[in-house]
Amino acid sequence: MNKVYPSAAAAIQGVVRDGQLIAVGGFGLCGIPEALIDAVRDAGIKNLTAISNNAGVDDFGLGKLLQTRQVRKMIASYVGENKEFERQYLAGELELEFTPQGTLAEKLRAGGAGIPAFFTKTGVGTVVAEGKELREFDGETYVMERSLVPDVALVKADIADKSGNLRFNLTARNFNPAAAMAGKVCIVEVEKIVETGELAPDDIHLPGIYVHRIVLNATPEKRIEKRTLSEKK
């Protein structure tokens, strides 16, 4: 089966649709699927619920989909760096399921592993636990969290072979493997595609069984959120 698509627009066609639950890899602006996000924007797909650590910045990453009002709900752990996110949320225009970062990662990991729910102490006694089942284990209170199984996962990797085996680049790995494993369909954007067998087995971070579609973006922008430089002495 050919997993390689000629463009991001072709890769999402027939798979990403209005009203879906989608997971988007990345942490801040590191390891985000830039071309796939642009393709979703350009296709006009709307009423999305987006699972992501954060929502990018105002004019980049998932922030682009907020600007065009294509996201109706965010499931996220960090909501800073994005004024439009703040404005929409405070105005009641955007739903938010605020989720602690470790819990968010585990919700995706559990979804990919076929585990429907788990218990954690994180969030007990806070707004995070409101409306959720509480249970006591060994004298401690835990909150039950449901796993996440998105309709589609949009992820970013450094290299893919034509079978979909992936290598990630350092910290750009972040939420990408968990999102890829959890998604019913996984579309990956990569900077390089090689023949099957070129990646050494020990160098593969995610096996191709989780990957359904691949698109090449050899020159991503890789914007930096904040650049801090020391003063010259």
Protein Blocks (a to p, Z undefined) as FASTA:
>chain_A
ZZbdfbfklmmgokacghiacddedehjgoiafklmmmmmmnopahiacddfbecjfkgc
jllmmmnopafbdcdfbfghilklmmmmmnopaccddddfklmmmmmmmmmnopabdcdf
ehphpaklgopacddeehiacddddddddfbdcdddfbdcfkopacdehjlnmmmmmmmm
mpmbdcdddfbdcdehjacfklpmbdfklpmbdcddfbcgkiafbdcddddZZ
